[in-house]
Amino acid sequence: MSINRNVSALSMAALFCAGLAATPAMAEKVRWQVPLAFPSHLVGLTTPVKHLSESLAAISGGDVQLRYYEPGELVPPFEIMDAVGSGKYPAGYTWVGYDQGTIPALPLYSGAPFNMEPPAYLAWYYEGDGKALLEEIYAERNIHPMLCSIIGPEGAGWFKQQISSLDDFQGLRIRFAGIGGKVLEELGSSVTMVPGAEIFQSLERNTIDATEFSQPAIDKMLGLDQIVKNYIMPGWHQTLTTSHLLVNKDVWNKLEPETRALVEMGCESATLKGFAQSEWAQPTALREYEKEGVTAQVLPEPVLRELEKVTNRVMDDIAAEDEMFNRVLTSQREFMKHHAIWHGKGYLPRDFYQYN
């Protein structure tokens, strides 16, 4: 009997331990209000925040909850960084390029001209210098940043006429973001930054002649194809687009290590989910454009080569004036040069992936 009782006790202990191992560690209670820079339905751009919030709530048993708010409900899109850094809100989900006027290096993280495609960028960010440099940039703003979405190249924009040379940019009133906007200013365009929610009205009222915003599926959500029928590709000015979860550093540092790990893994998961959603949506949007009579013009290679030359001059000028921009740009260029042997030899040429 004593042996049976001992066996029984050991069995119960084993089951108890197994039960503990199978039960996820309970996280501390987190309740964050999270303002968004873009509407939450934009596929791949902001839909990852829905995946993030639902995943964190599920895996924590409801202990970690992020409630996101549409643009302007809490703060205007351009004010998210300051609202998070000051502690007005614990976190925000945004396109960090909006703050290039304050931090010149940020467009190199949000999507830069003639830069890496998403696979190479992720390698540079997670395995190279990218993540550490971004954390250093935001430390001065009392913010902990996390990559929380990545999508592929944008369209180069909606223009009333086709682009056959750099002269066609002269005199255009255009909504253009990031470093690409500075390139077009060099080419004689009048560049303005209009929030995404206001682009349709600006085109409709003829306060701008042309615009870029995002990828084909997202531009379609904004209805830009209803006003302009000439769509320019590829997205030379943004070979990728990212979104980041910015968390107040004081709030972040007070979290338990387990909770921080949950949020970080949540953003990594959201990045993958958003990229998949985006790649799934783009071909459908382009084929719908074709049916609607939208002309998707691919820029001639000579025009792209000239744009690249102007881009390099613009970025070299910024790098000469800003130390952090120079550090990030140098790191990216060095990795791109290193990665080129794999990119060029390892992947099939694009024309093996037939379009018809």
N, C-alpha and C positions, 0 to 999 in steps of 0.2 A: 504493500500500500504506500509506503513512504517513497518507494521508487516511482510509483505511478504519480503520486502527488508532485514529486520533483519534476518529472517529465512534463506533467500538466502545467506546472508553474513556469517551466522554461518555455513551453509552447506559447503560453499566454504572453510572456515577456517578448518572445520573438515577434508575435503578431502585433503587439503594441509598438515595438520599434519599427516594424515594417509600416505600420499605419502612420507613424510620425514621418517616416521617410517619404511616404506617398503624399503627404499633405504639404502644400507649399507654405513656406514661412509667411506668416502674416506681416504685412507691411504696416507702417504707421499711417495714421489718418492724414491724407493730403486732399485738400480742396482748393483747386486753383481756378481762377478766372483767367481765360486766355483770349485776348483780342487777336483777330485775324487781319492780315493785310489785304487778303483777297476773299471773295465769297467762297463759302465752304464747298460748293458743288463743282468747282473747276477741277476737271479730272487730272489727277497726277500732281497738280500744283498745290491744291489745298485738301483734296479728298484724303490724303494720308493722315490729316489731323483727326479725322473721324475714326480711321483704323487705330490710330494711337490711343485715343481716349477710350474706345471700346475695349481694346486689348488690355490696357492698364487696369481698367475696372474689373475685367474678367479674371485676370491672373492674380489680382490682389484681393479678390473676393469683395470688391466694392470699396476697399480702403483707399485706393488712389483714384481720384476722380478729377478729370480736367474738363471743365465746361468752357467751350469756345463760343465766341461772340462774333457776329458778322462785322465787316468793316464799318467803323464809325459808331457802333453801338456803345463802345466803351471809350475808345480814342480813335482819332483819324489814323489811317495807315502809316503816314509819314512820321507819326509820333510814338510808335510802338517801342523803339529802342530806348528813348528817354523815359517812357512810362515804366518800363521794366527795370532799367538801371537805377531809377530813383526809388523803386519799391512801391510805386503807385499800384502796380499789378505784379503778381509773382512771376508771370511768364507771358510770352507773346509768340505768335507764329507768323513769320514774315519773310519777305524777300529782302535780304540784307543790302542789296544794291541801292535801295531807297536812301541809304545813309551815306552815299559816296561823298556828299559835300562835307561831311564831318570826318569820315574815315575813308580816304582815297583807296585803300587796299581792298575794300569790301567787294567791289565789282569783280575782282579776280576770283571771288568765292561764289558769287551769285550767278555768274555766267559772263565770260569774257570773249572778245572777238578772236577767231582763229586759234582757239584754245583746245583743250582736250575734249574728247568724247566721254560719255559717262563711265565706261569701264576703266579707262585710264585715270580719270579724275578720282574715282573711288579708291584706286590703288594708291594714288598720291596722297589722298586725304587720310585714309586709315593707316597705311603702311609707311608713308613718307612723312614730309614735314607739315602737311596741310592742317591737320587737327590741332597740333601743338601751337602753330603760328596763329591760328584763329582764336584759340583760347588766350594767347598772349595779347592779341589785339583787343579783345573784349574785357580783359581783366581790368583795364583802366576805366572801363565804363561800369564796373561792378556787375558784370553779366557773365554767365556761363553759357556758351553756345553749343548747340548740337545739330548736326546735319539731320534733317528729318524728312527730306524729299529730294529726289533728283529725277529730272525728265530730260529727254533728248533735245535736239536743236529746235529752235523756234523757226517760224517763217520770218523772212526778212522784212515783211510788212505788206501793207495794202496801199497801192499807189494808183492814181488815176491814169497814169500812162506807164508804159513799159520802160525799163531802164536798160539802155544800150551802151552807155558810157558814164564816166564819173561826172561829166558835165550836166547830166540829167538831175543830179542832186542840187544843183545851184538854185538858190532862191526858194526851195521848198519849205513850207511851214509844216514841220513834222513832229509827231510825238515819238520820241525814241529814248530808250533807257540805257544806263550804264556807259561803258567806255565807247560803245558804238555811237552813242549820241555825240560824243566829243569828236569822233572821226567824221561824222556828217557835218559838224560845225566847221571843221577844217575844209570841207568840200563846198561850203557856202550855204548850207541849209540853216534855217532858223529852227532850233530844236527846243522843244518844251517838254516838261514832264507832267503828264496828266494821269491821275489815278485811273486804274482799270475801269472802275464803275462809271467814269465820265467820258470815256473815249467815244462811245457811240454818239452821244450828243454833240461832242466836239466835231466829229466828222459830218454829222447831219447839218449842223449850223455853219459849216465851212470855216470854222475858226482854225482848223488844221487841214492841210492838203493830203497828208498821208500819215500812216501810223504803223507801228508794230506793237504787238502785245505779247503773244505767246505762240503755242503750237496750233495747228489747224483745228483740232477739236475744240480747244478752248476759245479760239477766235470765233468759231461758229456759235458757241454758247453766248458770246457777246453780241452776235448779230452783225459783225462787221461786213460780212459778205452781202448784206442787204443794201449796203450803201456803195461800196466799191467792188468792182468785179475783177480787178487785176491784182493778183496775189504773187508776191515775189518770194522766191526760194533760191538757195538754202539760207539757213539762219547763220550767216557768216559772223554776225555780231554777238551771237550767243549760241555756242555749240552745245550748251546744256543750260539748264536752269535749276537752281536749288531753292529750297525753303529751309528755314532753320527754326528750331524751338529755342528761344532765348529765355533763360531763367535768371532771375535776380540772384546774384552770387551769394548774398547773405542767406537767402531762402535755401539755395542749393547746399551750402555748407552745413546747414542745420539738419539736413535730411540724414537718416540712417544710411550706411553704405548699401544695405540691401535695397532700399528705396531708390537710391541713385542708380543702382545697377538695373532695376526694373525700367526706369525712365529711359536710360541709355539704350537698353535692348529694345524698348518700345519704338524709339526713333529709328534704330537700325531696321527693324521690321517694317516700319512705315515707309522708309526709303525704298525698300525692295517692292513693297506692295504698290506704291505710287508709280514706280517705274514700269511695272507690269501693266497697270491700268492705262498708263499713258501710251505705251507702245501698242496696246490693243486698240485704242481709240483712234489713232491718227490715220491709218489707211482708210477706215470707214469715212472719216470726215473728208479726206481728199477725193474719194470717189463720189461722194455726195456733191462736192463742189463742181466736179466735172459735169454731173447731170444738170446742175443749175446754171451752167454757162460761165462759171468762174474760170478765168485763165490763170493757171499756175505756171508762171514764167520761171525758168531756171536761169540764173545769171550766167552769162558767158564767162568762161575761165579767165580771159584777159581782164575782165572787170573785177573778178574776184582777186586776181593777182595784184592789181592796182590798189584795191581796198586793203589788202594785206600790207602793202608797203606803207600806206598812210597810217594804218593801225599801229605798226611797229614804231613809227616815228612818234605817234601820240603817246604810246605807252612808255617809250624811252624818256620822253619829256617829263611825264608824271614821275617816273622812277628817279629821275635826277633831282626832283623836288621833295620826294617823300621817302624816308628810309624804309618804312615797313612795306610800302608798295614795292620797292626795289627788292626787298628780301623775298617777298612772296613770288613776285614775277620771276626772279632769278631761279628760285626753287622749281617753279612750274616749267620754265624753259629747259632747265637741266634734266628734269624728269622726262619731258616730252622728247628730248633728243635721245635719252637713254632708252625710252620705251619704243622709239620709232622702228628699231630692228624687229621687234615682235609685231608691232602694228602693221608694218609693211610686208613682212615675210610670212607671218603666221595666219593672217586672215585672207580669205579669197578676195580678189578685186571686186568692186561693187557691181560690175556688169555681169558677174556670175549669178547675181540675184535678179532675175529678169522681171521687168515690169511690162505688162501688156494689157 
